[in-house]
Amino acid sequence: MLLFTATQGSVLVTVAFIGIWSEMPAADQSSHLVIAVVVTLVITVIILAVTRAFSSFHLTILASKNLHDAMTRSVLKARVVSSLPLPTNSQHTILL
């Protein structure tokens, strides 16, 4: 949750700063400090977004694995019950 909040917060700060940057005079827009701030903000957003995507993918795979393992254990523990009558003649076998 903290990573999601940090990513969204950095996106908002980046959008707000780019809005301020677009309203600056042309001479100030090409200032090295302003460009460095914009590039730093954009790189921060990219790093946080990629980290959030990979961690979300990892957690989803982990949850899926846990659910699959629990389902497999339940199926293997279940009793096998057949409603078919047992054969009285030994020549007939029922394969389950």
N, C-alpha and C positions, 0 to 999 in steps of 0.2 A: 504494500500500500504506500509505503514511503517513497519507493522508486517511482510509482505512478504519479504521486503528488509532485515530486521533484521534476519529473519530465514535463508535466503540464505547466508547472510554475515557470520553468525555463522557457517554454514555448511562449507563454504570455509575456514574459519580460522581453524576449527577442522581438515579438511582434510590436510591442509598445516602443521599444528603442528604435526599430526600423521606421515606425511612424514618426518619431521625433527626428530621426535622421533625414527623412524625406522632406521635412519642413525646414531644414537648415538651409542657409544660403549655399550656393554652389561651391564657393571657396572652402567653406567649413566641411562640406560633405567629403572632400578628398583629403581631409586631415588624416595623418597616419594613426593618431590616437583613436579617432572615431571608427576608422576601418578596422583597426585591431580589435576594438570592442565588439563590432558586428561579427567579425570572423570568429572570435572567441565564443560568442553567444551561439552562433550557428553550429560550431563544432561541439559545444556542450550539449545542445539539443540532439544532435546526431548520435553522440556517444550514449546519452541517456536512453534515447528511443531504441537503439539497437540492443543495449543491455536489457531493457525492459522486455523487448520482444523475445530474446533468447531465454530469459528467466521465465517468462510466461510459457513458452514452448516446453521448457524443461519441467516445470511444475505440472503442466497438462499431461505430458508423457508419464510422469511419476504417478499421478492420480489414476490414469488409465491402467497402468501396470498393476497398481494396488487393487483396483476393482476387478481386473481380469484374474489376478491370483486368488482373490476371495471367491469369485464365481467358480473357478476351477476346483478349489478346495471344497466348496459346497456340493458341487456335482459329484466329486469323487467320494464324499462322505454319504451321499444319499443311498438309501436302500433301493434295491432293484426289486420291484414287485410286478408280477405278471398276472394278468387276468385270464390267460389262456389255460384251459384244463391240461393237466399233466397226462401224458399218453399212458394208456394201460398196456399197450403192446410195445415191447422193447424194440421193435423194428422202426418205430417213428421217433424221431428226436426233434426237439424244438430248439432252434438256435436263437439266442437273444443277443 
